[in-house]
């Protein structure tokens, strides 16, 4: 019976999905499976061939494998690895290279034979890339293929660096990176302009040949693309959907990454729910209104019945009363006085009237978002006499390209000269910046001289 219930709950999911409470639990489980595979192959006198991924997603898996090596005697002497991808061009000793990543996060801490480590070469001449890729495929095939391939997933739906438009039978090759992929990598490179535009990646066809595939994803940020990959139609626009065609794949998620799957996001569509939970009831009614394009107060019993909410209508109906209740709850979240209003009846409002003057903090994802996105509210809070503070969540340094700074400096020099003022100090700063920018390191923002300019 439990199995039947699970099948009903997961009927929108087109491939196996395992959900863990958090990233750590999931990572430990994946590492345990890798360790069991290695030990099983060793007991038979065979080598284990692993396909490995980079990025934030597998870091805790690698940390757990290191712990198993150091504390439980897990040996990597019979393990052969092939990494999914590498930026191109990329020097192996660069901080952003996947060679550096793999040695820092795994290889330098276990007993793997370095001759058994294979990572795409980012230093090749472009004319040599095709031959390298063919040989990379040949090496995997000569070893009998990958026993296990672990994957992450990008916000474009890419696996490896197989961006939208990749063919399901593609092999290892040089690819052009999607703009969103480069934007996501900008922080590691000190700005998007410094992110390589190309990469060498295993193809989807290569990944498919693995005897077992585990795709991992953590955090709410990955939830939208996970829903597309698991429940969406197979499409080249979301390369991860090709994994629906494999009989040997499993998605391993934390609760946040799984949060938009039907069984978690709209559970009333797949199972009976406890409608005593007001949060769930409110979410369901708002979802229903949004889905069919009706105001909450105009929802009918037929609407409820046709959209998986008949149980709610029966248990707490008539639906007119449910609609009124939810409408009132929504209405009471609205106030025209963000900091409250002295001497007002605040019993039906989300913000209290007293104390009349409050300490307020505005979180701004980027400098200027505070005034662009909520300037009117900002002004009103100040006008009402509240103690207002702004917390900028990034310095904004990655949003201003070095070339733009130099162009602005040239304009400032010309303008200063045009009004007859001395531009000597601007010339000096301009030359300092021209000398500094080409050698700027990732995450280094300005010279001390630039920071001291008022």
PENOR-V179786 format. One record per backbone hydrogen bond with DSSP energy under -0.5 kcal/mol. NH is the residue of the N-H (numbers start at 1). CO is the residue of the C=O. If there is no record, write none. Layout:
# PENOR-V179786
nh->NH co->CO
nh->NH co->CO
This chain:
# PENOR-V179786
nh->5 co->1
nh->6 co->2
nh->7 co->3
nh->8 co->4
nh->9 co->5
nh->10 co->6
nh->11 co->8
nh->13 co->10
nh->14 co->230
nh->18 co->251
nh->20 co->253
nh->26 co->22
nh->27 co->23
nh->28 co->24
nh->29 co->25
nh->30 co->26
nh->31 co->27
nh->32 co->28
nh->33 co->29
nh->34 co->30
nh->35 co->31
nh->36 co->32
nh->37 co->33
nh->38 co->34
nh->39 co->35
nh->40 co->36
nh->41 co->37
nh->42 co->38
nh->43 co->39
nh->44 co->40
nh->44 co->41
nh->45 co->42
nh->46 co->41
nh->48 co->78
nh->50 co->48
nh->50 co->80
nh->51 co->148
nh->52 co->50
nh->52 co->82
nh->59 co->56
nh->62 co->58
nh->63 co->59
nh->64 co->60
nh->65 co->61
nh->66 co->62
nh->67 co->63
nh->68 co->64
nh->69 co->65
nh->70 co->66
nh->71 co->67
nh->72 co->67
nh->72 co->68
nh->73 co->69
nh->74 co->68
nh->79 co->76
nh->80 co->48
nh->81 co->116
nh->82 co->50
nh->83 co->118
nh->84 co->52
nh->86 co->200
nh->88 co->198
nh->89 co->122
nh->90 co->122
nh->94 co->91
nh->97 co->94
nh->101 co->97
nh->102 co->98
nh->103 co->99
nh->104 co->100
nh->105 co->101
nh->106 co->102
nh->107 co->102
nh->108 co->103
nh->109 co->106
nh->110 co->107
nh->113 co->76
nh->114 co->112
nh->116 co->113
nh->117 co->114
nh->118 co->81
nh->118 co->116
nh->122 co->120
nh->124 co->121
nh->128 co->125
nh->129 co->125
nh->129 co->126
nh->132 co->128
nh->133 co->129
nh->134 co->130
nh->135 co->131
nh->136 co->132
nh->137 co->133
nh->138 co->134
nh->139 co->135
nh->140 co->136
nh->141 co->137
nh->142 co->138
nh->143 co->139
nh->143 co->140
nh->144 co->141
nh->145 co->140
nh->147 co->49
nh->148 co->49
nh->149 co->212
nh->150 co->51
nh->151 co->214
nh->154 co->158
nh->157 co->154
nh->159 co->162
nh->162 co->159
nh->163 co->161
nh->165 co->236
nh->166 co->163
nh->170 co->167
nh->173 co->201
nh->175 co->199
nh->177 co->197
nh->182 co->178
nh->183 co->179
nh->184 co->180
nh->185 co->181
nh->186 co->182
nh->186 co->183
nh->188 co->185
nh->189 co->185
nh->189 co->186
nh->190 co->186
nh->190 co->187
nh->191 co->186
nh->194 co->191
nh->195 co->192
nh->198 co->88
nh->199 co->175
nh->200 co->86
nh->201 co->173
nh->201 co->199
nh->202 co->84
nh->205 co->170
nh->206 co->170
nh->207 co->203
nh->208 co->204
nh->209 co->205
nh->209 co->206
nh->210 co->207
nh->211 co->146
nh->213 co->248
nh->214 co->149
nh->215 co->250
nh->216 co->151
nh->216 co->214
nh->217 co->252
nh->222 co->219
nh->223 co->220
nh->224 co->220
nh->226 co->222
nh->227 co->223
nh->228 co->224
nh->229 co->225
nh->230 co->226
nh->231 co->227
nh->232 co->227
nh->232 co->228
nh->235 co->238
nh->238 co->235
nh->240 co->157
nh->241 co->238
nh->242 co->239
nh->243 co->240
nh->244 co->241
nh->245 co->242
nh->246 co->243
nh->250 co->213
nh->251 co->16
nh->252 co->215
nh->252 co->250
nh->253 co->18
nh->253 co->251
nh->254 co->217
nh->255 co->20
nh->258 co->254
nh->259 co->256
nh->261 co->258
nh->264 co->261
nh->265 co->261
nh->266 co->262
nh->269 co->266
nh->270 co->267
nh->271 co->267
nh->275 co->273
nh->277 co->274
nh->278 co->276
nh->281 co->277
nh->282 co->278
nh->283 co->279
nh->284 co->280
nh->285 co->281
nh->286 co->282
nh->287 co->283
nh->288 co->284
nh->289 co->285
nh->290 co->286
nh->291 co->287
nh->292 co->288
nh->293 co->289
nh->294 co->289
nh->298 co->295
nh->299 co->296
nh->304 co->300
nh->305 co->301
nh->306 co->302
nh->307 co->303
nh->307 co->304
nh->308 co->305
nh->309 co->304
nh->313 co->309
nh->314 co->310
nh->315 co->311
nh->316 co->312
nh->317 co->313
nh->321 co->318
nh->322 co->318
nh->323 co->319
nh->324 co->320
nh->325 co->321
nh->326 co->322
nh->327 co->323
nh->328 co->324
nh->329 co->325
nh->330 co->326
nh->331 co->327
nh->332 co->328
nh->333 co->330
nh->334 co->331
nh->340 co->337
nh->344 co->341
nh->346 co->344
nh->349 co->346
nh->358 co->356
nh->360 co->358
nh->360 co->387
nh->362 co->389
nh->363 co->361
nh->364 co->362
nh->364 co->391
nh->365 co->363
nh->369 co->366
nh->372 co->368
nh->373 co->369
nh->374 co->369
nh->374 co->370
nh->375 co->371
nh->378 co->374
nh->379 co->375
nh->380 co->376
nh->381 co->377
nh->382 co->378
nh->383 co->379
nh->384 co->380
nh->385 co->382
nh->386 co->381
nh->387 co->358
nh->388 co->386
nh->389 co->360
nh->391 co->362
nh->392 co->390
nh->393 co->364
nh->399 co->396
nh->400 co->397
nh->401 co->399
nh->405 co->401
nh->406 co->402
nh->407 co->403
nh->408 co->404
nh->409 co->405
nh->410 co->406
nh->411 co->407
nh->412 co->408
nh->413 co->409
nh->414 co->410
nh->415 co->411
nh->416 co->412
nh->417 co->413
nh->418 co->414
nh->419 co->415
nh->420 co->417
nh->421 co->416
nh->427 co->423
nh->428 co->424
nh->429 co->425
nh->430 co->426
nh->431 co->427
nh->432 co->428
nh->433 co->429
nh->434 co->430
nh->435 co->431
nh->436 co->432
nh->437 co->433
nh->438 co->434
nh->439 co->436
nh->440 co->437
nh->444 co->441
nh->445 co->443
nh->451 co->447
nh->452 co->448
nh->453 co->450
